[in-house]
């Protein structure tokens, strides 16, 4: 279980850094506005949730266990918070992730990540 948590947290922080760089690049483009903001932010966080779920599953040795969902939920929240913390370092407002778009992405990321480790 410890290795699975470590994998999840590692992917959460690394994914948050990568997602922050991608957001910096996309925000500087002139045509990213409105609905595209929603898709990019929510979709990016959902992708982060998927990656965390896979990392926790791999870290657990491929076992599917109901207790791993707590590790995924914790890592997804850390990834979301780390993304909000990294964005000001790249001169992008953290409101992209802390607003409605980010919250919707966080909720869906919890579900997607947990579905990767849930046993039937």
CNS distance restraints for C-alpha pairs under 8 A (distance, minus, plus):
assign (resid   1 and name CA) (resid   5 and name CA) 6.31 0.50 0.50
assign (resid   1 and name CA) (resid  59 and name CA) 7.98 0.50 0.50
assign (resid   1 and name CA) (resid  60 and name CA) 6.21 0.50 0.50
assign (resid   1 and name CA) (resid  68 and name CA) 7.58 0.50 0.50
assign (resid   2 and name CA) (resid   6 and name CA) 6.19 0.50 0.50
assign (resid   3 and name CA) (resid   7 and name CA) 6.15 0.50 0.50
assign (resid   3 and name CA) (resid  59 and name CA) 5.50 0.50 0.50
assign (resid   3 and name CA) (resid  60 and name CA) 6.59 0.50 0.50
assign (resid   4 and name CA) (resid   8 and name CA) 6.16 0.50 0.50
assign (resid   4 and name CA) (resid  55 and name CA) 7.27 0.50 0.50
assign (resid   4 and name CA) (resid  56 and name CA) 4.61 0.50 0.50
assign (resid   4 and name CA) (resid  57 and name CA) 6.90 0.50 0.50
assign (resid   4 and name CA) (resid  58 and name CA) 7.26 0.50 0.50
assign (resid   4 and name CA) (resid  59 and name CA) 4.04 0.50 0.50
assign (resid   4 and name CA) (resid  60 and name CA) 4.86 0.50 0.50
assign (resid   4 and name CA) (resid  68 and name CA) 7.92 0.50 0.50
assign (resid   4 and name CA) (resid  71 and name CA) 7.56 0.50 0.50
assign (resid   5 and name CA) (resid   9 and name CA) 6.14 0.50 0.50
assign (resid   5 and name CA) (resid  56 and name CA) 6.46 0.50 0.50
assign (resid   5 and name CA) (resid  59 and name CA) 7.57 0.50 0.50
assign (resid   5 and name CA) (resid  71 and name CA) 5.66 0.50 0.50
assign (resid   5 and name CA) (resid  72 and name CA) 7.76 0.50 0.50
assign (resid   5 and name CA) (resid  75 and name CA) 7.61 0.50 0.50
assign (resid   6 and name CA) (resid  10 and name CA) 6.03 0.50 0.50
assign (resid   6 and name CA) (resid  59 and name CA) 7.77 0.50 0.50
assign (resid   7 and name CA) (resid  11 and name CA) 6.18 0.50 0.50
assign (resid   7 and name CA) (resid  52 and name CA) 7.91 0.50 0.50
assign (resid   7 and name CA) (resid  55 and name CA) 5.59 0.50 0.50
assign (resid   7 and name CA) (resid  56 and name CA) 5.80 0.50 0.50
assign (resid   7 and name CA) (resid  59 and name CA) 5.70 0.50 0.50
assign (resid   8 and name CA) (resid  12 and name CA) 6.03 0.50 0.50
assign (resid   8 and name CA) (resid  52 and name CA) 5.20 0.50 0.50
assign (resid   8 and name CA) (resid  53 and name CA) 7.28 0.50 0.50
assign (resid   8 and name CA) (resid  55 and name CA) 5.54 0.50 0.50
assign (resid   8 and name CA) (resid  56 and name CA) 5.08 0.50 0.50
assign (resid   8 and name CA) (resid  59 and name CA) 7.84 0.50 0.50
assign (resid   8 and name CA) (resid  71 and name CA) 7.25 0.50 0.50
assign (resid   8 and name CA) (resid  72 and name CA) 6.65 0.50 0.50
assign (resid   8 and name CA) (resid  75 and name CA) 5.57 0.50 0.50
assign (resid   9 and name CA) (resid  13 and name CA) 6.23 0.50 0.50
assign (resid   9 and name CA) (resid  52 and name CA) 7.82 0.50 0.50
assign (resid   9 and name CA) (resid  75 and name CA) 5.23 0.50 0.50
assign (resid   9 and name CA) (resid  78 and name CA) 7.35 0.50 0.50
assign (resid   9 and name CA) (resid  79 and name CA) 7.66 0.50 0.50
assign (resid  10 and name CA) (resid  14 and name CA) 6.12 0.50 0.50
assign (resid  11 and name CA) (resid  15 and name CA) 5.53 0.50 0.50
assign (resid  11 and name CA) (resid  51 and name CA) 7.13 0.50 0.50
assign (resid  11 and name CA) (resid  52 and name CA) 5.90 0.50 0.50
assign (resid  11 and name CA) (resid  55 and name CA) 6.87 0.50 0.50
assign (resid  12 and name CA) (resid  16 and name CA) 5.96 0.50 0.50
assign (resid  12 and name CA) (resid  48 and name CA) 7.11 0.50 0.50
assign (resid  12 and name CA) (resid  52 and name CA) 6.25 0.50 0.50
assign (resid  12 and name CA) (resid  75 and name CA) 5.92 0.50 0.50
assign (resid  12 and name CA) (resid  76 and name CA) 6.52 0.50 0.50
assign (resid  12 and name CA) (resid  78 and name CA) 6.51 0.50 0.50
assign (resid  12 and name CA) (resid  79 and name CA) 4.30 0.50 0.50
assign (resid  12 and name CA) (resid  80 and name CA) 7.98 0.50 0.50
assign (resid  12 and name CA) (resid  82 and name CA) 7.89 0.50 0.50
assign (resid  13 and name CA) (resid  17 and name CA) 6.29 0.50 0.50
assign (resid  13 and name CA) (resid  78 and name CA) 7.43 0.50 0.50
assign (resid  13 and name CA) (resid  79 and name CA) 5.64 0.50 0.50
assign (resid  13 and name CA) (resid  82 and name CA) 6.35 0.50 0.50
assign (resid  13 and name CA) (resid  83 and name CA) 7.96 0.50 0.50
assign (resid  14 and name CA) (resid  18 and name CA) 6.30 0.50 0.50
assign (resid  15 and name CA) (resid  19 and name CA) 5.92 0.50 0.50
assign (resid  15 and name CA) (resid  48 and name CA) 6.26 0.50 0.50
assign (resid  15 and name CA) (resid  79 and name CA) 7.14 0.50 0.50
assign (resid  16 and name CA) (resid  20 and name CA) 6.02 0.50 0.50
assign (resid  16 and name CA) (resid  48 and name CA) 7.60 0.50 0.50
assign (resid  16 and name CA) (resid  79 and name CA) 5.50 0.50 0.50
assign (resid  16 and name CA) (resid  80 and name CA) 7.03 0.50 0.50
assign (resid  16 and name CA) (resid  82 and name CA) 5.85 0.50 0.50
assign (resid  16 and name CA) (resid  83 and name CA) 4.60 0.50 0.50
assign (resid  16 and name CA) (resid  86 and name CA) 7.47 0.50 0.50
assign (resid  17 and name CA) (resid  21 and name CA) 6.40 0.50 0.50
assign (resid  17 and name CA) (resid  82 and name CA) 7.69 0.50 0.50
assign (resid  17 and name CA) (resid  83 and name CA) 6.55 0.50 0.50
assign (resid  17 and name CA) (resid  86 and name CA) 6.54 0.50 0.50
assign (resid  18 and name CA) (resid  22 and name CA) 6.29 0.50 0.50
assign (resid  19 and name CA) (resid  23 and name CA) 6.11 0.50 0.50
assign (resid  19 and name CA) (resid  44 and name CA) 6.85 0.50 0.50
assign (resid  19 and name CA) (resid  83 and name CA) 7.11 0.50 0.50
assign (resid  20 and name CA) (resid  24 and name CA) 6.17 0.50 0.50
assign (resid  20 and name CA) (resid  83 and name CA) 6.00 0.50 0.50
assign (resid  20 and name CA) (resid  86 and name CA) 6.29 0.50 0.50
assign (resid  20 and name CA) (resid  87 and name CA) 5.55 0.50 0.50
assign (resid  20 and name CA) (resid  90 and name CA) 7.52 0.50 0.50
assign (resid  21 and name CA) (resid  25 and name CA) 6.35 0.50 0.50
assign (resid  21 and name CA) (resid  90 and name CA) 7.33 0.50 0.50
assign (resid  22 and name CA) (resid  26 and name CA) 6.17 0.50 0.50
assign (resid  23 and name CA) (resid  27 and name CA) 5.83 0.50 0.50
assign (resid  23 and name CA) (resid  41 and name CA) 7.92 0.50 0.50
assign (resid  23 and name CA) (resid  92 and name CA) 7.95 0.50 0.50
assign (resid  24 and name CA) (resid  28 and name CA) 6.36 0.50 0.50
assign (resid  24 and name CA) (resid  87 and name CA) 7.69 0.50 0.50
assign (resid  24 and name CA) (resid  90 and name CA) 6.44 0.50 0.50
assign (resid  24 and name CA) (resid  91 and name CA) 7.65 0.50 0.50
assign (resid  24 and name CA) (resid  92 and name CA) 6.33 0.50 0.50
assign (resid  25 and name CA) (resid  29 and name CA) 6.87 0.50 0.50
assign (resid  26 and name CA) (resid  32 and name CA) 6.72 0.50 0.50
assign (resid  27 and name CA) (resid  32 and name CA) 6.48 0.50 0.50
assign (resid  27 and name CA) (resid  92 and name CA) 7.73 0.50 0.50
assign (resid  32 and name CA) (resid  36 and name CA) 5.90 0.50 0.50
assign (resid  32 and name CA) (resid  37 and name CA) 6.36 0.50 0.50
assign (resid  33 and name CA) (resid  37 and name CA) 5.59 0.50 0.50
assign (resid  34 and name CA) (resid  38 and name CA) 6.90 0.50 0.50
assign (resid  35 and name CA) (resid  39 and name CA) 6.35 0.50 0.50
assign (resid  36 and name CA) (resid  40 and name CA) 5.99 0.50 0.50
assign (resid  37 and name CA) (resid  41 and name CA) 6.03 0.50 0.50
assign (resid  37 and name CA) (resid 101 and name CA) 7.95 0.50 0.50
assign (resid  38 and name CA) (resid  42 and name CA) 5.80 0.50 0.50
assign (resid  38 and name CA) (resid  43 and name CA) 7.81 0.50 0.50
assign (resid  38 and name CA) (resid 101 and name CA) 5.37 0.50 0.50
assign (resid  39 and name CA) (resid  43 and name CA) 5.39 0.50 0.50
assign (resid  39 and name CA) (resid  44 and name CA) 7.91 0.50 0.50
assign (resid  40 and name CA) (resid  44 and name CA) 5.73 0.50 0.50
assign (resid  41 and name CA) (resid  45 and name CA) 6.30 0.50 0.50
assign (resid  41 and name CA) (resid  96 and name CA) 6.90 0.50 0.50
assign (resid  41 and name CA) (resid  97 and name CA) 6.69 0.50 0.50
assign (resid  41 and name CA) (resid 101 and name CA) 6.17 0.50 0.50
assign (resid  41 and name CA) (resid 102 and name CA) 6.17 0.50 0.50
assign (resid  41 and name CA) (resid 105 and name CA) 7.11 0.50 0.50
assign (resid  42 and name CA) (resid  46 and name CA) 6.19 0.50 0.50
assign (resid  42 and name CA) (resid 101 and name CA) 5.47 0.50 0.50
assign (resid  42 and name CA) (resid 102 and name CA) 5.61 0.50 0.50
assign (resid  42 and name CA) (resid 103 and name CA) 7.88 0.50 0.50
assign (resid  42 and name CA) (resid 104 and name CA) 6.36 0.50 0.50
assign (resid  42 and name CA) (resid 105 and name CA) 3.94 0.50 0.50
assign (resid  42 and name CA) (resid 106 and name CA) 7.44 0.50 0.50
assign (resid  43 and name CA) (resid  47 and name CA) 6.07 0.50 0.50
assign (resid  43 and name CA) (resid 105 and name CA) 6.48 0.50 0.50
assign (resid  44 and name CA) (resid  48 and name CA) 6.19 0.50 0.50
assign (resid  44 and name CA) (resid 105 and name CA) 7.68 0.50 0.50
assign (resid  45 and name CA) (resid  49 and name CA) 6.23 0.50 0.50
assign (resid  45 and name CA) (resid  80 and name CA) 7.05 0.50 0.50
assign (resid  45 and name CA) (resid 102 and name CA) 7.20 0.50 0.50
assign (resid  45 and name CA) (resid 105 and name CA) 5.35 0.50 0.50
assign (resid  45 and name CA) (resid 106 and name CA) 6.29 0.50 0.50
assign (resid  45 and name CA) (resid 109 and name CA) 6.29 0.50 0.50
assign (resid  46 and name CA) (resid  50 and name CA) 6.29 0.50 0.50
assign (resid  46 and name CA) (resid 105 and name CA) 5.55 0.50 0.50
assign (resid  46 and name CA) (resid 106 and name CA) 6.85 0.50 0.50
assign (resid  46 and name CA) (resid 108 and name CA) 6.11 0.50 0.50
assign (resid  46 and name CA) (resid 109 and name CA) 4.24 0.50 0.50
assign (resid  46 and name CA) (resid 112 and name CA) 7.07 0.50 0.50
assign (resid  47 and name CA) (resid  51 and name CA) 6.23 0.50 0.50
assign (resid  47 and name CA) (resid 109 and name CA) 7.27 0.50 0.50
assign (resid  48 and name CA) (resid  52 and name CA) 6.14 0.50 0.50
assign (resid  48 and name CA) (resid  76 and name CA) 7.43 0.50 0.50
assign (resid  48 and name CA) (resid  79 and name CA) 7.47 0.50 0.50
assign (resid  48 and name CA) (resid 109 and name CA) 7.18 0.50 0.50
assign (resid  49 and name CA) (resid  53 and name CA) 6.13 0.50 0.50
assign (resid  49 and name CA) (resid  72 and name CA) 8.00 0.50 0.50
assign (resid  49 and name CA) (resid  76 and name CA) 5.70 0.50 0.50
assign (resid  49 and name CA) (resid 106 and name CA) 7.98 0.50 0.50
assign (resid  49 and name CA) (resid 109 and name CA) 4.44 0.50 0.50
assign (resid  49 and name CA) (resid 110 and name CA) 6.41 0.50 0.50
assign (resid  49 and name CA) (resid 112 and name CA) 6.27 0.50 0.50
assign (resid  49 and name CA) (resid 113 and name CA) 4.81 0.50 0.50
assign (resid  50 and name CA) (resid  54 and name CA) 6.28 0.50 0.50
assign (resid  50 and name CA) (resid 109 and name CA) 6.83 0.50 0.50
assign (resid  50 and name CA) (resid 112 and name CA) 5.77 0.50 0.50
assign (resid  50 and name CA) (resid 113 and name CA) 4.85 0.50 0.50
assign (resid  50 and name CA) (resid 116 and name CA) 7.36 0.50 0.50
assign (resid  51 and name CA) (resid  55 and name CA) 6.11 0.50 0.50
assign (resid  51 and name CA) (resid 113 and name CA) 7.48 0.50 0.50
assign (resid  52 and name CA) (resid  56 and name CA) 6.13 0.50 0.50
assign (resid  52 and name CA) (resid  72 and name CA) 6.55 0.50 0.50
assign (resid  52 and name CA) (resid  75 and name CA) 6.94 0.50 0.50
assign (resid  52 and name CA) (resid  76 and name CA) 6.78 0.50 0.50
assign (resid  52 and name CA) (resid 113 and name CA) 6.35 0.50 0.50
assign (resid  53 and name CA) (resid  57 and name CA) 6.21 0.50 0.50
assign (resid  53 and name CA) (resid  72 and name CA) 5.88 0.50 0.50
assign (resid  53 and name CA) (resid 112 and name CA) 7.53 0.50 0.50
assign (resid  53 and name CA) (resid 113 and name CA) 4.19 0.50 0.50
assign (resid  53 and name CA) (resid 114 and name CA) 6.28 0.50 0.50
assign (resid  53 and name CA) (resid 115 and name CA) 7.64 0.50 0.50
assign (resid  53 and name CA) (resid 116 and name CA) 5.26 0.50 0.50
assign (resid  53 and name CA) (resid 117 and name CA) 6.44 0.50 0.50
assign (resid  54 and name CA) (resid  58 and name CA) 6.10 0.50 0.50
assign (resid  54 and name CA) (resid 113 and name CA) 7.49 0.50 0.50
assign (resid  54 and name CA) (resid 116 and name CA) 6.22 0.50 0.50
assign (resid  54 and name CA) (resid 117 and name CA) 7.69 0.50 0.50
assign (resid  55 and name CA) (resid  59 and name CA) 5.90 0.50 0.50
assign (resid  56 and name CA) (resid  60 and name CA) 6.10 0.50 0.50
assign (resid  56 and name CA) (resid  68 and name CA) 7.40 0.50 0.50
assign (resid  56 and name CA) (resid  71 and name CA) 7.48 0.50 0.50
assign (resid  56 and name CA) (resid  72 and name CA) 6.71 0.50 0.50
assign (resid  56 and name CA) (resid 117 and name CA) 7.50 0.50 0.50
assign (resid  57 and name CA) (resid  61 and name CA) 6.65 0.50 0.50
assign (resid  57 and name CA) (resid  62 and name CA) 5.23 0.50 0.50
assign (resid  57 and name CA) (resid  63 and name CA) 6.53 0.50 0.50
assign (resid  57 and name CA) (resid  64 and name CA) 7.01 0.50 0.50
assign (resid  57 and name CA) (resid 116 and name CA) 7.06 0.50 0.50
assign (resid  57 and name CA) (resid 117 and name CA) 5.79 0.50 0.50
assign (resid  58 and name CA) (resid  62 and name CA) 5.20 0.50 0.50
assign (resid  63 and name CA) (resid 117 and name CA) 7.78 0.50 0.50
assign (resid  64 and name CA) (resid  68 and name CA) 7.56 0.50 0.50
assign (resid  64 and name CA) (resid 117 and name CA) 5.13 0.50 0.50
assign (resid  64 and name CA) (resid 118 and name CA) 5.83 0.50 0.50
assign (resid  64 and name CA) (resid 119 and name CA) 5.10 0.50 0.50
assign (resid  65 and name CA) (resid  69 and name CA) 7.65 0.50 0.50
assign (resid  65 and name CA) (resid 117 and name CA) 6.33 0.50 0.50
assign (resid  65 and name CA) (resid 118 and name CA) 5.90 0.50 0.50
assign (resid  65 and name CA) (resid 119 and name CA) 5.47 0.50 0.50
assign (resid  66 and name CA) (resid 117 and name CA) 7.23 0.50 0.50
assign (resid  66 and name CA) (resid 118 and name CA) 5.45 0.50 0.50
assign (resid  66 and name CA) (resid 119 and name CA) 6.05 0.50 0.50
assign (resid  67 and name CA) (resid  71 and name CA) 7.50 0.50 0.50
assign (resid  68 and name CA) (resid  72 and name CA) 6.38 0.50 0.50
assign (resid  68 and name CA) (resid 114 and name CA) 7.94 0.50 0.50
assign (resid  68 and name CA) (resid 117 and name CA) 6.29 0.50 0.50
assign (resid  68 and name CA) (resid 118 and name CA) 7.50 0.50 0.50
assign (resid  69 and name CA) (resid  73 and name CA) 6.07 0.50 0.50
assign (resid  69 and name CA) (resid 113 and name CA) 7.86 0.50 0.50
assign (resid  69 and name CA) (resid 114 and name CA) 5.11 0.50 0.50
assign (resid  69 and name CA) (resid 117 and name CA) 6.36 0.50 0.50
assign (resid  69 and name CA) (resid 118 and name CA) 6.69 0.50 0.50
assign (resid  70 and name CA) (resid  74 and name CA) 6.14 0.50 0.50
assign (resid  71 and name CA) (resid  75 and name CA) 6.13 0.50 0.50
assign (resid  72 and name CA) (resid  76 and name CA) 5.99 0.50 0.50
assign (resid  72 and name CA) (resid 110 and name CA) 7.53 0.50 0.50
assign (resid  72 and name CA) (resid 113 and name CA) 6.22 0.50 0.50
assign (resid  72 and name CA) (resid 114 and name CA) 6.19 0.50 0.50
assign (resid  73 and name CA) (resid  77 and name CA) 6.24 0.50 0.50
assign (resid  73 and name CA) (resid 110 and name CA) 5.87 0.50 0.50
assign (resid  73 and name CA) (resid 113 and name CA) 7.53 0.50 0.50
assign (resid  73 and name CA) (resid 114 and name CA) 7.15 0.50 0.50
assign (resid  74 and name CA) (resid  78 and name CA) 6.24 0.50 0.50
assign (resid  75 and name CA) (resid  79 and name CA) 6.04 0.50 0.50
assign (resid  76 and name CA) (resid  80 and name CA) 6.16 0.50 0.50
assign (resid  76 and name CA) (resid 106 and name CA) 7.58 0.50 0.50
assign (resid  76 and name CA) (resid 109 and name CA) 7.07 0.50 0.50
assign (resid  76 and name CA) (resid 110 and name CA) 6.61 0.50 0.50
assign (resid  76 and name CA) (resid 113 and name CA) 7.70 0.50 0.50
assign (resid  77 and name CA) (resid  81 and name CA) 6.12 0.50 0.50
assign (resid  77 and name CA) (resid 106 and name CA) 7.53 0.50 0.50
assign (resid  78 and name CA) (resid  82 and name CA) 5.87 0.50 0.50
assign (resid  79 and name CA) (resid  83 and name CA) 6.09 0.50 0.50
assign (resid  80 and name CA) (resid  84 and name CA) 6.43 0.50 0.50
assign (resid  80 and name CA) (resid  97 and name CA) 7.49 0.50 0.50
assign (resid  80 and name CA) (resid 106 and name CA) 7.05 0.50 0.50
assign (resid  81 and name CA) (resid  85 and name CA) 6.21 0.50 0.50
assign (resid  82 and name CA) (resid  86 and name CA) 6.01 0.50 0.50
assign (resid  83 and name CA) (resid  87 and name CA) 6.15 0.50 0.50
assign (resid  83 and name CA) (resid  97 and name CA) 7.35 0.50 0.50
assign (resid  84 and name CA) (resid  88 and name CA) 7.62 0.50 0.50
assign (resid  84 and name CA) (resid  94 and name CA) 5.04 0.50 0.50
assign (resid  84 and name CA) (resid  95 and name CA) 7.81 0.50 0.50
assign (resid  84 and name CA) (resid  97 and name CA) 5.92 0.50 0.50
assign (resid  84 and name CA) (resid  98 and name CA) 6.81 0.50 0.50
assign (resid  85 and name CA) (resid  89 and name CA) 7.65 0.50 0.50
assign (resid  85 and name CA) (resid  94 and name CA) 7.21 0.50 0.50
assign (resid  86 and name CA) (resid  90 and name CA) 6.97 0.50 0.50
assign (resid  87 and name CA) (resid  91 and name CA) 6.54 0.50 0.50
assign (resid  87 and name CA) (resid  92 and name CA) 5.19 0.50 0.50
assign (resid  87 and name CA) (resid  93 and name CA) 6.36 0.50 0.50
assign (resid  87 and name CA) (resid  94 and name CA) 5.62 0.50 0.50
assign (resid  88 and name CA) (resid  92 and name CA) 5.21 0.50 0.50
assign (resid  88 and name CA) (resid  93 and name CA) 5.90 0.50 0.50
assign (resid  88 and name CA) (resid  94 and name CA) 6.27 0.50 0.50
assign (resid  94 and name CA) (resid  98 and name CA) 6.17 0.50 0.50
assign (resid  95 and name CA) (resid  99 and name CA) 5.29 0.50 0.50
assign (resid  96 and name CA) (resid 101 and name CA) 6.94 0.50 0.50
assign (resid  96 and name CA) (resid 102 and name CA) 6.59 0.50 0.50
assign (resid  97 and name CA) (resid 101 and name CA) 6.57 0.50 0.50
assign (resid  97 and name CA) (resid 102 and name CA) 4.17 0.50 0.50
assign (resid  97 and name CA) (resid 103 and name CA) 7.30 0.50 0.50
assign (resid  98 and name CA) (resid 102 and name CA) 5.46 0.50 0.50
assign (resid  98 and name CA) (resid 103 and name CA) 6.68 0.50 0.50
assign (resid  99 and name CA) (resid 103 and name CA) 6.35 0.50 0.50
assign (resid 100 and name CA) (resid 104 and name CA) 6.18 0.50 0.50
assign (resid 101 and name CA) (resid 105 and name CA) 6.21 0.50 0.50
assign (resid 102 and name CA) (resid 106 and name CA) 5.97 0.50 0.50
assign (resid 103 and name CA) (resid 107 and name CA) 6.26 0.50 0.50
assign (resid 104 and name CA) (resid 108 and name CA) 6.33 0.50 0.50
assign (resid 105 and name CA) (resid 109 and name CA) 5.85 0.50 0.50
assign (resid 106 and name CA) (resid 110 and name CA) 6.18 0.50 0.50
assign (resid 107 and name CA) (resid 111 and name CA) 6.64 0.50 0.50
assign (resid 108 and name CA) (resid 112 and name CA) 6.13 0.50 0.50
assign (resid 109 and name CA) (resid 113 and name CA) 5.79 0.50 0.50
assign (resid 110 and name CA) (resid 114 and name CA) 6.00 0.50 0.50
assign (resid 111 and name CA) (resid 115 and name CA) 6.07 0.50 0.50
assign (resid 112 and name CA) (resid 116 and name CA) 6.71 0.50 0.50
assign (resid 113 and name CA) (resid 117 and name CA) 7.31 0.50 0.50
assign (resid 114 and name CA) (resid 118 and name CA) 5.97 0.50 0.50
